[in-house]
């Protein structure tokens, strides 16, 4: 047959019935190695199950973007990709903004809609559950508590959470530098407040004199920001035991990758916090993982949901750090997928590193929508489709796809009807979720917060009884002493009055301090 002689040799079986242009697109997805199945090609209003659209498994660490308007099916796309990664032995991290990704741990439910979709795309659908670990920031929600120490979180990310300006961020960096070199561990927020209070006191002001100093006005802004931050109930996210992000790299006993689901529904009204915390998790992985270069499969794929929140109001230095982290973490075997509404939400320097694209439908109801649509079209390679028309006409569970082929070249743009996830497309019952959390091997390690001796306790240690004034009223006042640390006005007096601090403050730095190293984001991690 002459058509078969002229068709691309790699065209998938069943693609011969397609028009020439569509056959060229289909041949671009006929990979020979392991790959994830996204769905089937859409052409001229019809779905062609004989022309599958896929992503090569080794290319998942070349990063990606999942974009589209609200309600177009982005969450189900994440679930679909996560399932197949897990099945191929690749661990996955998912940020669950709406609380409905917990269903990945339970088999899906058969029904007319699932059968219709699987028939359209040529999918042999079968219900399946996948190994999952459920996490929650600071324990707010149904999951293993995820905490970070203030020392580990670092000044750059903390400045973004506190909404500090550039000058205040630099001053906060100075405070962290001082604490690092003096071996003063900043475990929680009260530790940081204690150090700030000391450095603006008569006793401690000279400590930073040679490297710029810390003005009382700037320190006041930082202290007020910390107080407001705590008043919003956010102090629980900082403390110990600190979560070890190496836990994201686990596989189950059957060899499937564990899907770590971080529930964010309880903190979705605090976008600056959770988006920055996600960046800390990624930066922590970058800080700890060794270089491995390109491999036949990623070590981890990290889905960064609501990615636009990370870039909003970000400083140039912050954006540069994100760009470098994304560029370099690929060689450590980690793929990062940003999830947002339009590609314009992601800075150009970052967008240029995202080799795999799944773009769901966009709206064009307003002039701003139309501008965003045109900008999105310009980010795609030249295509046989009218992308402006196509992107506004896609249905739920349909997307425009282009990925990196096995040789690293971009595939042709393909309109795709996506497959149906095989796990439950919805949340797991909260009682069942709580039982899964209690049964987790991580529960005993992270469930209970620990408040050990750190900077606050060391700086506010009281002088020995022999040094205290031996006056008659002292015994009467002693019962009130425990209340003093809880009152903000007494903090400076506590720190400056510490008999222990002089030796700490004048020391050349302890072994603990020397072991602290900071990465691009100023995050720190002592080797465990």
Secondary structure, 3 states (H helix, E strand, C coil): CHHHHHCCCCCCCCCCCCCHHHHHHHHCCCCCCCEEEEEEEEECCEEEEEEEEEEEHHHHHHCEEEECCCCCCHHHHHHHHHHHHHHCCCEEEEEECCCCCHHHHCECCCCHHHHHHHHHHCCCCCCCCCCEEEEEECCCCCCEEECECHHHHHHHHHHHHHCCCHHHHHHHHHHHHHHHHCCCCCCCHHHHHHHHHHHCCCCCHHHHHHHCCCCHHHHHHHHHHHHHHHHCCCHHHECECCCCHHHHHCECCCCCECEEEEECHHHCCCHHHHHHHHHHHHHHHHHHCCCCCCCCCCCEEEEECCCHHHHCCCCHHHHHHHHHHHHHHHHHCEEEEEEECCHHHCCHHHHCCCCEEEECCCCCCCHHHHHHHHHHHHCCCCCCCCHHHHHHHCCCCEEEEECECCCCCECCCEEEEECCCCECCCCCCHHHHHHHHHHCCCHHHHCCCECCCCHHHHHCCCCCHHHCCCCCCHHHHHCCHHHHHHCHHHHHHHHHCCCCHHHHHCCCCCHHHHHCCECCCCCECCCC
